[in-house]
Amino acid sequence: MSTVQFLERTSVEQVEEGTDFAPKFGPDGLLPCITTDAASGDVLMLGWMNEEALRLTIETGEAHYFSRARQVLWHKGATSGLVQKVVEARIDDDQDAIWLRVAVTGSGASCHVGYRSCFYRAVPTAEDAGSPLTFLEDDKTFDPVAVYGDVPNPTQL
C-alpha cells in the first residue's frame, strides 16, 4: 500500500498557500514534470507523470514517467542504466506542474537520443530568424543504438 497521499483540492488557499499536497492532473490524467540536473541546474527533459508515476517517484526516490505515445509507465534508466535519483521535488503554485532536481547515474545523460539533455539544440531568435537549429552539445554521451537497439521513431515515444 502506498504511503503517498494526494489530498482532495478544497480551496485556492489550500492549494496555493497551504501545506497540503493536492496535485492537479490534467483531463488526460497527466502532470507535466520539468527535470533539471541538481548540480548544474541544466534542464534535462520535460516528461509527464500520472498518479502512479508521481507516487513511485516519491516512494523510490527515482524518477518515473508516463509515456503519452506508448501509454506506459516507465522508470527512467531501467533500460539504459541512466537512473535519475531525485535530490529535490517541487510543486508549482497551483500544483499542476512538478519540478525534479536529479542526479543521473552513469554518464549523466537523460536523452534517449544520446545527448546529456533533451534540450540539446537552440532555436533561432528574432535576429537569426530563418536560421537552422544550433547544436549546443558537441558529442553524444552514449550510443543509443548500443543501449536501446534500433532507436524508435520520435512519434512512437
Protein Blocks (a to p, Z undefined) as FASTA:
>chain_A
ZZbdcdddfbfklmmmmmbdcddddfkopacdddddfklopafbdcdddfklmmmmmmno
pacdddfklopacdehklnopacddfbdcddfkopaccdddddehjopabfnlpablclc
ccddfklgoiacddfbfbdfbdfklmnopaddfklZZ
